[in-house]
Amino acid sequence: MWLDDGKYVAACANAGTAGFISVITFSEGNQLREKIKICRDLCGDKPFGINLFISGRGDEANERLKPLIDIVIDEKIPFVETAGGNPSPIIGPLKEGWFLKRNWAKP
């Protein structure tokens, strides 16, 4: 899928826009680390982010996000965006880790 491609996201970062690696197609964390490495190799220290799809089907469906969130924190990814369900279950771990909380949602 082109949305998870580190080359595409690096091109966005190099052009001065916000690029996000989407993790929806990853079955394991090593795939995410590989895309992050590709992106960093191509864009250096320019920022990019990670998109986390949150299922509305509940906690069991979102268990696959836990190791990916650990990688986001470990790799010090500066931006996280979410899609799908309510992101409140993942805000705590991100705040406790490296991530700086930015609340873009309107009340």
Secondary structure, 3 states (H helix, E strand, C coil): CHHHCHHHHHHHHHCCCCCEEECCCCCCHHHHHHHHHHHHHHHCCCCCEEEEEECCCCCHHHCCHHHHHHHHHHCCCCEEEEEECCCHHHHHHHHHCCCCCCCCCCC
